[in-house]
Amino acid sequence: MHSAIILVNKPRGLSSNTVVNIVKKTVGAKKAGHLGTLDVEGEGLLPVTLERATKLFDLYLQKDKVYKTTFRFGETTDTLDLEGTVTAKNDKIVSRQEVERVLPLLVGKINQMPPAYSAKKIKGRKAYDLAREGIEVELKPKLVEIYSIKLLSHKKENEFEFEVHCSSGTYIRSLCRDMAEKLSTYGVMLNIIRTKCGDFDLKDAYTLEEIKAGKYKEIAMEELFDFEKKVLTQEEKDKLLSAGAVKMDLLGKFNAFYDGQFLGVIEGDGKTVIFLHRFVL
């Protein structure tokens, strides 16, 4: 089994972990993970990692994301999406001009308060589990960055579709809440589709049905790093793995291989080479 990535088009109604386990079983991998959780009701791009590619998680943790989402104004729920119970309503009708006016106010670095119902860990437990048990959750704001918000369409009265380009860790449901506050109303997120994660794009993703039918392509780990290939000797490989450095007349960054196996990205200053990203034990 190769250490690789499969781009999955996650369907609505399945957790990210459920999707990972389906892919893992289908392709016969021993280890599998993903590069960023989508909510159960979220859809779209979920990069699934196999075998040693699971070590890419930390590297991709801070990658930007792009989402398409629809907000409805005039009501809200305790979860800020359709899964929750309606907690407030009003009769305000929001115009396209009003939405366009507040969008610039939501772009940039912001201290965003996560939703009470989220996968955020509080003392080792997920916030939504605590909230469902009626336990009050003390959440703290997190610094995130919204790079852009585009209004794609005014679908119908009080319903607007957006494209959001944001930093990792941004909650689109919270963005809906914050936008509604600036419009002096309430808001609820109707849907969310992740279209990009770093350089990965939804248009290159496969459905679970395609993966089960064997109609998919894997992305080899080394394809993620645009560096020249360097084949190491056994001595060079052993020293790098044991000591973390080896004396070599090598300058720059390289994809390091030994015996056909991708070891990681190495970097040399002309005298000494170290691992920049290591994907082997």
N, C-alpha and C positions, 0 to 999 in steps of 0.2 A: 504494500500500500504506500502510495506516494505522500510526502509531506507537501500539502498543497491547499489551495483555497477554492471553494465552489461558491459562486455568487447565486444566492437563492432569492427568488421573489416570494417573500413570506406572505401567506394569505391571512386575512382577517380572521380572528377567532382562535388562533393557536399561539401559545407562548413561544418566545424565542428558543427556550430550552427544549420544548417539544419538537420544534423544527430541527434543531441540531441533532436530537436523538434519532429522528426519522432519517436524516441524511447519513448519520453515523452507521446506522443499521443497514441502510440500503447499499452503501459503498463498502461496507465491511471494515471500517476503520476501528482501531483500538482506542484512539483518543480523538475528541472533537470539541470544538468550542465556537465562539462567534466573536465578531469585532464590534460589538455595540448592541445593547438590548433594544428591541422594539416592544412597546406595550402589546398586550394580547389583542386589542382592537386595532393596533397599527398594522399597516401593510408595507410592502415594498422591499427595498434592498437590505438583505441580511447576509453579509459575508461569513460563510462557515469555514472554519479552519480545521485541517485534518493533521493528525500526528504531530510532528515537530512544528508545524505552522501555528499551533496553538500558542507558541511563544511570541507570536506577533502581537498579542493582545495589548501589551503595554505600549508598543510602538504606535499602535493605531488609536490608542485611548484618546489622544488629543486631536485627532483628525476632524476637519470641518464636516458638517452634514448639510444636506439640502432636503427640504420637505415641501410637499404640496399639502395644503390643509384647507378645510372649510370651517368657518366660524359662523355661528348664529347669534345674533344679539337680541336682547330683550328678556333673556332668562339665563339662569345658571344652575349647576348641580353641585353636590358635595364633592364629586370627583372631577368636575370641570369638563366632563364628556358625557356621552349618552348612557354610560353604564351606571351613573349615579341617580340620586333622587333630586328632583327639582327643589331648590331651596329659596329662590327669589325670582320675581318676574316684574316687568313693568311694560308700559304701552308705547315706549319710545320707538319711533321709526328712524333708523339710521340711514343717512344718504351716502352715496358714493363720495361726494365732495367732503363730507365730514371724516370718512375713513382716510381718504387721501391726505387730509390735513394733519392727522395724528401720526401717520406712519413714520415721518422723520423723527418724531419724539421717542420712538421705540428702537431706533438704530444706534448702535455703539455699545460700549461696555456698560453693563448694568448689574446691579445686585439683585438677582432674581430669587424670589421665594418659591421653593418647590411646592407642588400640590401636596395636600395631606395624604392623598391616595397616590403613592408613587413607589417605585422600587428602591428608593433611597434607603440605605441601611441606618437604623437608629439602634445603637448598642447591639449590633449583630442581627437585628430583625428588620424586615422590610416594613416601611412606613404604612403601606396599604394593609398589611396584616394587623398591625396595631390599631389602625383606624377602624377596621371592620369589627374589632373586638371592643370598640368603644373607648379605647385608651387614648387619652389626649397626647398628641405628638408635638414636641417642641422642635420645630424646624428652624434652621438658620439660613439666611439668604446666601446665595453663591454667586460669585462673579462670573458672568458669562458674556459673550459678545454676539450681538446680532449684526451681521455684515450688511444684509439687505433684506427688505421685505417688499415684494412686488404684489400689487393687487392684480390678479389674473382675470377675475370676472365678478360681476354683481349678479349672482345666480337667480335670486328672487328676493322678495322683501326681507330685509335683515339678514340675508345669507350672502357671504362673500368668500371667494376662493383666493388663497394667497400662495406665493412661493417664498419660503424663508431659507436664507443661507445663514448658518449660525455656527458657533463653536460647539464642541462636544460638551455635553452636560446641560444643554439648554432644554427646558421643558416648553413644548409648544402649547400645552394646555395653560401654563402660566402666562405665556404671551397673550393668549386669548383673553384671560382674566384681566391682564394689565391694559390691553387695548380697550376693552370694554369700559374700564374705569376712566380712561381718558376721554371716552365718548359719553360719560355720565350715564352708563347703562350696565347691563349684565351681559355675560357671554358664555357660550358653551362650544366646545370643539366637536364638530360632527364626524370628521374623519381625518386621517393622517397617512400620508404615503411618503416613505423615504426614497428619494430618487438618486441621491449621491452620498457616498461615504469616502472621504479622501478622494483618491483618483478613480474609485470604483463607481460604475453607473448602472442604474436599474435596467437600462436597455440591454445590458450584457448578462442579465440574471436569468436563471431557469426556474420554472415552477417545480413543485414537488413531484407532479405527475411526469414531467420530462426527465427528472433525475431518476425516478423509479424505472422509467423506460430506457435508461442508459443514454438519453439524448442530452448530454451536457459535456462541457470541457472544464478541466481543472486549470488553475493558474499556479504554475510552479513558484515556489518561494523566491527563487533567484530572479524571476521576471519582475519582481517589485523593486529591484535595485539596479539602476542603469549604470553599472560599473563593468570594467573589463574583467575577464575571468583570469584567475591565478590558481594554478594547480600546485599544491604544496607537496614537498617531500614528506616522508614519514617522520623524519627528525623535526622538520619545521612544524608539522601538525602536532606532534607530541609536546613540543616545548610551548606552543601557543595554548594548548588545552590544559597543560599542567601549571605553567608559570604565568600565563596570560600575556606573554610577550616573547618575541624572538628577534635576534639580530639578523636583519635583512636589508639589503640595498634596494629598498622599495619606497617609492614616493607616490602618495595619493591613496585613493580608496579602490578596493578590488573585491569581487565576489570570490571567496576562497573555497576551493574544492580539494577533496582528497579521495582517491579511489571512486570517483564518480558521484560522491556525496557532497552536497552543498553544506558547508560548515557555518557560514555567516559572512558578514562584511568585515574586512580588515582594513586598517589604515596605517600607512608607513610615513615616517618623516625623513626617509633616506638612510636611516641607521637602524631604527627599531620599528617593529610591526606589532600592533595590538589589535584586539577585536573591537570593532565599533558596535557591531550587533552579532551576538553569538547565539546559534540555534542548535547546538549540540551540548551534551553533558560534558 
